[in-house]
Amino acid sequence: MGGEGKKGRDERTCVKVPLTSAGIAAAKILQNDGIDTLGTGLFNIFQAAAASQVGQYAVSMYFNSPKAWFDAAEWADVPQPATEHPMASRHARLRLLYDYLEESTGQKQPQIKTASCVSARECLALYELGAHHLTLNKPTLEDLLVCGDVPEYKKGLWKIPIRKQMEDHDFTWEKWEAPLHDQVKLSLVEVAKVDPQSAVQEEDWIKEVISIDYLESGALDKINELDAVTKEYLGFSLDVFSKLEAQSKEFLEKKMAQVM
């Protein structure tokens, strides 16, 4: 797996495409034309393998449901996101898959640019789960600016900015230290053993996901449809993207009309 036969690379451009059958088909063409792509809306390990197969520059896994930004009940409020979050196993598998493919094929794998991080605690956990980069919103970034450690865990506390929490006389910090590289590797293997959101548990999941030709007509869409998490979250995300795209187009067309 991995990209092949690229033309001169355009380092100024990276096109974001959804990890669907149509998306990876488009990504394959763009990558071969020297235009990098980022696979977004990643919710399962098969999508990650597809991104590798077409040689994408990066992938954006959603650690939380896209609905978590609109409905707090959709967010997993847990003290140890690196082991207890429902998407922790899938994120660990993502990193293990790319490490395996890079070592076994010698081909550079997509960067992991994880998105939909709701709290500073999750951001630190994603270091342990193998993310290369994070996509953050302003409130989460502001929380990280004051974090050497993390606030002591209390359910529901993530809704309050850390600077505001620090005004409480009962506020205490919980010690956090970046784990060593070997510790991260061992933790990834352990967390990846069981995917709590999958009805099918394949012991040799790497062998399974790399055996598929994702460019075969509709292959990835069929897999996405069969996975309950992906079906719900990806469908919701694509609907939101489409609405925002339409709004952006309308805005730009109005501005262009004003200057013409």
MIMIDO-583790 format. One record per residue (C-alpha): residue number from 1; residue in one letter; z, y, x. Coordinates in Angstrom, 3 decimals, m for minus. Each point is the difference from the previous one (the first is absolute). Last residue first. Layout:
% residues N
resi->NUM	resn->A	up->Z	north->Y	east->X
...
% end
This chain:
% residues 260
resi->260	resn->M	up->m10.807	north->43.068	east->m18.124
resi->259	resn->V	up->3.583	north->0.840	east->0.944
resi->258	resn->Q	up->1.622	north->m0.558	east->m3.411
resi->257	resn->A	up->m2.061	north->m3.115	east->m0.752
resi->256	resn->M	up->1.313	north->m1.623	east->3.176
resi->255	resn->K	up->3.592	north->0.600	east->m1.111
resi->254	resn->K	up->m0.673	north->m1.534	east->m3.430
resi->253	resn->E	up->m1.723	north->m3.017	east->1.564
resi->252	resn->L	up->2.912	north->m0.450	east->2.386
resi->251	resn->F	up->2.576	north->m0.079	east->m2.809
resi->250	resn->E	up->m2.050	north->m2.417	east->m2.141
resi->249	resn->K	up->m0.492	north->m2.338	east->2.950
resi->248	resn->S	up->3.702	north->0.093	east->0.839
resi->247	resn->Q	up->0.942	north->m0.808	east->m3.610
resi->246	resn->A	up->m2.477	north->m2.897	east->m0.111
resi->245	resn->E	up->1.374	north->m1.359	east->3.274
resi->244	resn->L	up->3.535	north->0.304	east->m1.355
resi->243	resn->K	up->m0.924	north->m2.043	east->m3.084
resi->242	resn->S	up->m1.800	north->m2.646	east->2.053
resi->241	resn->F	up->2.867	north->m0.312	east->2.492
resi->240	resn->V	up->2.513	north->m0.430	east->m2.848
resi->239	resn->D	up->m2.072	north->m2.800	east->m1.572
resi->238	resn->L	up->m0.480	north->m1.640	east->3.383
resi->237	resn->S	up->3.758	north->0.054	east->0.578
resi->236	resn->F	up->0.847	north->m1.550	east->m3.386
resi->235	resn->G	up->m2.509	north->m2.814	east->0.489
resi->234	resn->L	up->1.288	north->m0.583	east->3.521
resi->233	resn->Y	up->3.597	north->m0.209	east->m1.210
resi->232	resn->E	up->m0.501	north->m2.369	east->m2.943
resi->231	resn->K	up->m2.576	north->m2.403	east->1.417
resi->230	resn->T	up->1.563	north->0.149	east->3.447
resi->229	resn->V	up->3.441	north->m1.048	east->m1.215
resi->228	resn->A	up->m1.339	north->m2.716	east->m2.307
resi->227	resn->D	up->m2.216	north->m1.614	east->2.647
resi->226	resn->L	up->m2.883	north->m1.758	east->m1.772
resi->225	resn->E	up->m1.995	north->3.217	east->m0.514
resi->224	resn->N	up->0.272	north->0.943	east->3.665
resi->223	resn->I	up->m1.337	north->m3.435	east->0.978
resi->222	resn->K	up->m2.957	north->0.296	east->m2.364
resi->221	resn->D	up->m0.719	north->3.537	east->1.238
resi->220	resn->L	up->0.021	north->m1.254	east->3.593
resi->219	resn->A	up->m2.632	north->m2.662	east->m0.639
resi->218	resn->G	up->m2.283	north->2.125	east->m2.206
resi->217	resn->S	up->m3.190	north->m0.887	east->1.868
resi->216	resn->E	up->0.823	north->m1.589	east->3.356
resi->215	resn->L	up->1.095	north->2.786	east->2.314
resi->214	resn->Y	up->3.533	north->m1.428	east->0.040
resi->213	resn->D	up->m1.086	north->m3.198	east->1.714
resi->212	resn->I	up->3.296	north->m1.896	east->m0.146
resi->211	resn->S	up->1.566	north->m2.161	east->2.738
resi->210	resn->I	up->2.047	north->2.880	east->1.436
resi->209	resn->V	up->2.348	north->0.113	east->m3.012
resi->208	resn->E	up->0.784	north->m3.726	east->m0.088
resi->207	resn->K	up->0.598	north->m0.494	east->3.708
resi->206	resn->I	up->2.397	north->2.938	east->m0.020
resi->205	resn->W	up->1.853	north->m1.397	east->m3.038
resi->204	resn->D	up->0.937	north->m3.274	east->1.684
resi->203	resn->E	up->3.068	north->m0.635	east->m2.155
resi->202	resn->E	up->m1.834	north->1.104	east->m3.127
resi->201	resn->Q	up->2.377	north->1.185	east->m2.731
resi->200	resn->V	up->m1.773	north->0.529	east->m3.311
resi->199	resn->A	up->1.728	north->1.943	east->m2.786
resi->198	resn->S	up->0.093	north->3.078	east->2.215
resi->197	resn->Q	up->2.413	north->2.911	east->m0.302
resi->196	resn->P	up->2.830	north->m1.541	east->2.028
resi->195	resn->D	up->m2.307	north->m0.574	east->3.001
resi->194	resn->V	up->1.876	north->m2.523	east->2.141
resi->193	resn->K	up->m0.184	north->m0.560	east->3.760
resi->192	resn->A	up->m1.034	north->3.571	east->0.838
resi->191	resn->V	up->3.580	north->1.289	east->0.267
resi->190	resn->E	up->0.865	north->m2.573	east->2.690
resi->189	resn->V	up->m3.147	north->0.532	east->2.062
resi->188	resn->L	up->0.350	north->3.774	east->m0.163
resi->187	resn->S	up->3.673	north->m0.180	east->1.033
resi->186	resn->L	up->m0.817	north->m2.026	east->3.108
resi->185	resn->K	up->m2.708	north->2.458	east->1.041
resi->184	resn->V	up->2.227	north->3.018	east->m0.665
resi->183	resn->Q	up->2.823	north->m1.461	east->2.092
resi->182	resn->D	up->m2.405	north->m0.569	east->2.893
resi->181	resn->H	up->m1.111	north->3.640	east->m0.147
resi->180	resn->L	up->3.556	north->1.368	east->m0.029
resi->179	resn->P	up->1.437	north->1.358	east->m3.225
resi->178	resn->A	up->0.100	north->3.774	east->m0.566
resi->177	resn->E	up->3.620	north->0.910	east->m0.587
resi->176	resn->W	up->1.491	north->1.134	east->m3.295
resi->175	resn->K	up->3.650	north->0.890	east->m0.584
resi->174	resn->E	up->0.914	north->0.907	east->m3.590
resi->173	resn->W	up->0.938	north->3.650	east->m0.418
resi->172	resn->T	up->2.749	north->1.223	east->m2.301
resi->171	resn->F	up->0.157	north->2.487	east->m2.888
resi->170	resn->D	up->3.330	north->0.173	east->m1.830
resi->169	resn->H	up->0.258	north->3.793	east->0.482
resi->168	resn->D	up->m3.388	north->0.392	east->m1.713
resi->167	resn->E	up->m2.155	north->2.671	east->1.678
resi->166	resn->M	up->m1.771	north->m2.718	east->2.014
resi->165	resn->Q	up->m1.529	north->m1.365	east->m3.205
resi->164	resn->K	up->m1.909	north->3.273	east->m0.459
resi->163	resn->R	up->m1.535	north->m0.240	east->3.475
resi->162	resn->I	up->m0.786	north->m3.657	east->m0.804
resi->161	resn->P	up->m2.067	north->0.914	east->m3.063
resi->160	resn->I	up->1.392	north->m1.729	east->m3.146
resi->159	resn->K	up->m2.084	north->m2.712	east->m1.700
resi->158	resn->W	up->0.825	north->m2.439	east->2.809
resi->157	resn->L	up->3.630	north->m0.024	east->m1.177
resi->156	resn->G	up->m0.805	north->m2.251	east->m2.967
resi->155	resn->K	up->2.037	north->m2.928	east->1.316
resi->154	resn->K	up->2.192	north->0.997	east->2.906
resi->153	resn->Y	up->m0.908	north->m0.821	east->3.591
resi->152	resn->E	up->1.684	north->2.002	east->2.748
resi->151	resn->P	up->m2.424	north->2.733	east->0.999
resi->150	resn->V	up->m2.433	north->m1.033	east->2.726
resi->149	resn->D	up->0.186	north->0.498	east->3.788
resi->148	resn->G	up->m1.612	north->2.654	east->2.138
resi->147	resn->C	up->m1.253	north->1.426	east->m3.254
resi->146	resn->V	up->m0.288	north->3.761	east->m0.574
resi->145	resn->L	up->m3.775	north->0.187	east->0.464
resi->144	resn->L	up->m0.384	north->m3.319	east->m1.818
resi->143	resn->D	up->1.161	north->1.580	east->m3.255
resi->142	resn->E	up->m2.579	north->2.783	east->0.370
resi->141	resn->L	up->m2.718	north->m2.629	east->0.465
resi->140	resn->T	up->1.115	north->m1.757	east->m3.185
resi->139	resn->P	up->m0.091	north->3.267	east->m1.965
resi->138	resn->K	up->m3.454	north->0.980	east->1.374
resi->137	resn->N	up->m1.867	north->m3.231	east->m0.712
resi->136	resn->L	up->m0.528	north->m2.660	east->2.615
resi->135	resn->T	up->m2.839	north->m2.191	east->1.268
resi->134	resn->L	up->1.519	north->m2.262	east->2.631
resi->133	resn->H	up->m1.386	north->m1.297	east->3.290
resi->132	resn->H	up->m0.030	north->m3.239	east->2.008
resi->131	resn->A	up->1.949	north->m2.014	east->m2.591
resi->130	resn->G	up->1.615	north->m3.182	east->1.334
resi->129	resn->L	up->2.718	north->m0.909	east->m2.483
resi->128	resn->E	up->2.812	north->1.320	east->2.211
resi->127	resn->Y	up->m1.718	north->3.396	east->0.156
resi->126	resn->L	up->m0.388	north->m0.316	east->m3.758
resi->125	resn->A	up->3.781	north->m0.181	east->m0.336
resi->124	resn->L	up->0.340	north->3.473	east->1.514
resi->123	resn->C	up->m2.385	north->1.401	east->m2.599
resi->122	resn->E	up->1.786	north->m1.897	east->m2.763
resi->121	resn->R	up->3.337	north->1.627	east->0.861
resi->120	resn->A	up->m1.710	north->3.402	east->0.031
resi->119	resn->S	up->m0.947	north->m0.593	east->m3.626
resi->118	resn->V	up->m3.060	north->m0.391	east->m2.252
resi->117	resn->C	up->m2.582	north->m1.477	east->2.350
resi->116	resn->S	up->m3.288	north->m0.250	east->m1.907
resi->115	resn->A	up->m2.249	north->m0.437	east->3.047
resi->114	resn->T	up->m0.235	north->m2.246	east->3.051
resi->113	resn->K	up->m2.573	north->0.810	east->2.674
resi->112	resn->I	up->m0.576	north->m3.388	east->1.636
resi->111	resn->Q	up->m2.738	north->0.366	east->2.602
resi->110	resn->P	up->m2.889	north->m2.376	east->m0.524
resi->109	resn->Q	up->m0.448	north->m2.784	east->2.574
resi->108	resn->K	up->m1.467	north->0.159	east->3.489
resi->107	resn->Q	up->m1.928	north->m3.146	east->0.859
resi->106	resn->G	up->1.251	north->m2.454	east->2.626
resi->105	resn->T	up->m0.523	north->m2.809	east->m2.501
resi->104	resn->S	up->3.275	north->m1.960	east->0.182
resi->103	resn->E	up->2.309	north->2.822	east->1.133
resi->102	resn->E	up->m1.482	north->2.647	east->m2.288
resi->101	resn->L	up->m0.114	north->m2.426	east->m2.913
resi->100	resn->Y	up->3.620	north->m1.112	east->0.440
resi->99	resn->D	up->1.329	north->3.549	east->0.332
resi->98	resn->Y	up->m2.021	north->1.005	east->m3.060
resi->97	resn->L	up->1.399	north->m2.847	east->m2.079
resi->96	resn->L	up->3.575	north->0.575	east->1.207
resi->95	resn->R	up->m0.204	north->3.686	east->m0.961
resi->94	resn->L	up->m1.307	north->m0.735	east->m3.505
resi->93	resn->R	up->2.428	north->m2.881	east->m0.424
resi->92	resn->A	up->2.919	north->2.357	east->0.646
resi->91	resn->H	up->m1.387	north->2.420	east->m2.594
resi->90	resn->R	up->m0.385	north->m2.796	east->m2.531
resi->89	resn->S	up->3.551	north->m1.198	east->0.621
resi->88	resn->A	up->1.478	north->3.488	east->m0.344
resi->87	resn->M	up->m1.784	north->0.674	east->m3.310
resi->86	resn->P	up->2.917	north->m1.112	east->m2.214
resi->85	resn->H	up->2.471	north->2.045	east->2.108
resi->84	resn->E	up->2.925	north->m2.104	east->1.209
resi->83	resn->T	up->m0.778	north->m0.658	east->3.677
resi->82	resn->A	up->m1.228	north->3.272	east->1.510
resi->81	resn->P	up->1.155	north->1.899	east->m3.104
resi->80	resn->Q	up->3.693	north->m0.699	east->0.751
resi->79	resn->P	up->2.198	north->1.979	east->m2.437
resi->78	resn->V	up->m2.307	north->m0.510	east->m3.020
resi->77	resn->D	up->m1.368	north->2.443	east->m2.599
resi->76	resn->A	up->m3.305	north->m1.691	east->m0.854
resi->75	resn->W	up->m1.972	north->2.715	east->m1.793
resi->74	resn->E	up->m1.652	north->m0.558	east->m3.392
resi->73	resn->A	up->3.086	north->1.260	east->m1.868
resi->72	resn->A	up->m0.509	north->3.367	east->1.712
resi->71	resn->D	up->m3.169	north->0.555	east->m2.041
resi->70	resn->F	up->m2.682	north->2.473	east->1.097
resi->69	resn->W	up->0.045	north->m0.450	east->3.777
resi->68	resn->A	up->0.951	north->m3.663	east->m0.413
resi->67	resn->K	up->m3.228	north->m0.561	east->m1.967
resi->66	resn->P	up->m1.929	north->m0.328	east->3.250
resi->65	resn->S	up->2.116	north->m3.142	east->0.514
resi->64	resn->N	up->1.656	north->0.139	east->3.355
resi->63	resn->F	up->m1.076	north->m1.049	east->3.487
resi->62	resn->Y	up->m3.604	north->1.001	east->m0.649
resi->61	resn->M	up->m2.027	north->m1.336	east->2.908
resi->60	resn->S	up->m2.445	north->2.418	east->1.571
resi->59	resn->V	up->m2.472	north->m1.695	east->2.286
resi->58	resn->A	up->m1.663	north->1.209	east->3.181
resi->57	resn->Y	up->m3.217	north->0.029	east->2.028
resi->56	resn->Q	up->m1.746	north->m2.577	east->m2.156
resi->55	resn->G	up->m1.861	north->m2.822	east->1.710
resi->54	resn->V	up->m1.534	north->m1.773	east->m3.018
resi->53	resn->Q	up->2.080	north->m3.158	east->0.492
resi->52	resn->S	up->3.117	north->1.982	east->0.850
resi->51	resn->A	up->m0.077	north->1.821	east->m3.328
resi->50	resn->A	up->m0.564	north->m3.329	east->m1.770
resi->49	resn->A	up->3.043	north->m1.503	east->1.737
resi->48	resn->A	up->2.142	north->2.905	east->m1.209
resi->47	resn->Q	up->m1.328	north->m0.395	east->m3.543
resi->46	resn->F	up->1.001	north->m3.662	east->0.171
resi->45	resn->I	up->3.508	north->1.048	east->1.080
resi->44	resn->N	up->0.719	north->1.801	east->m3.250
resi->43	resn->F	up->0.729	north->3.539	east->m1.242
resi->42	resn->L	up->m2.476	north->2.163	east->1.901
resi->41	resn->G	up->m1.145	north->2.970	east->m2.072
resi->40	resn->T	up->m1.794	north->1.569	east->2.947
resi->39	resn->G	up->m2.364	north->m1.369	east->2.622
resi->38	resn->L	up->m0.699	north->2.690	east->2.578
resi->37	resn->T	up->m3.558	north->0.393	east->1.238
resi->36	resn->D	up->m1.658	north->0.953	east->3.263
resi->35	resn->I	up->m3.585	north->1.229	east->0.079
resi->34	resn->G	up->m2.078	north->m1.519	east->2.800
resi->33	resn->D	up->m2.826	north->m1.278	east->m2.219
resi->32	resn->N	up->1.371	north->m3.547	east->0.216
resi->31	resn->Q	up->3.340	north->1.328	east->m1.262
resi->30	resn->L	up->m1.718	north->1.759	east->m2.913
resi->29	resn->I	up->m1.911	north->m3.101	east->m1.102
resi->28	resn->K	up->3.068	north->m2.256	east->0.218
resi->27	resn->A	up->2.133	north->2.600	east->m1.788
resi->26	resn->A	up->m2.430	north->0.069	east->m2.940
resi->25	resn->A	up->0.287	north->m3.774	east->m0.425
resi->24	resn->I	up->3.772	north->0.334	east->0.483
resi->23	resn->G	up->0.257	north->2.470	east->m2.868
resi->22	resn->A	up->m2.289	north->m1.849	east->m2.406
resi->21	resn->S	up->2.094	north->m3.163	east->0.348
resi->20	resn->T	up->3.234	north->1.983	east->m0.283
resi->19	resn->L	up->2.189	north->1.481	east->2.711
resi->18	resn->P	up->m0.456	north->3.614	east->m1.042
resi->17	resn->V	up->m1.941	north->2.275	east->2.377
resi->16	resn->K	up->1.212	north->2.894	east->2.156
resi->15	resn->V	up->m2.698	north->1.370	east->2.296
resi->14	resn->C	up->0.947	north->0.900	east->3.560
resi->13	resn->T	up->m1.965	north->2.777	east->1.685
resi->12	resn->R	up->0.375	north->2.076	east->3.128
resi->11	resn->E	up->m0.219	north->m2.918	east->2.447
resi->10	resn->D	up->m3.553	north->m0.860	east->m1.037
resi->9	resn->R	up->m0.578	north->m3.217	east->1.935
resi->8	resn->G	up->m3.359	north->m0.697	east->1.632
resi->7	resn->K	up->m1.331	north->m3.145	east->m1.697
resi->6	resn->K	up->2.290	north->m2.896	east->m0.773
resi->5	resn->G	up->m1.210	north->m3.548	east->0.581
resi->4	resn->E	up->3.073	north->m1.854	east->m1.169
resi->3	resn->G	up->3.305	north->0.694	east->m1.691
resi->2	resn->G	up->2.752	north->m2.582	east->m0.212
resi->1	resn->M	up->0.508	north->m3.600	east->m1.024
% end
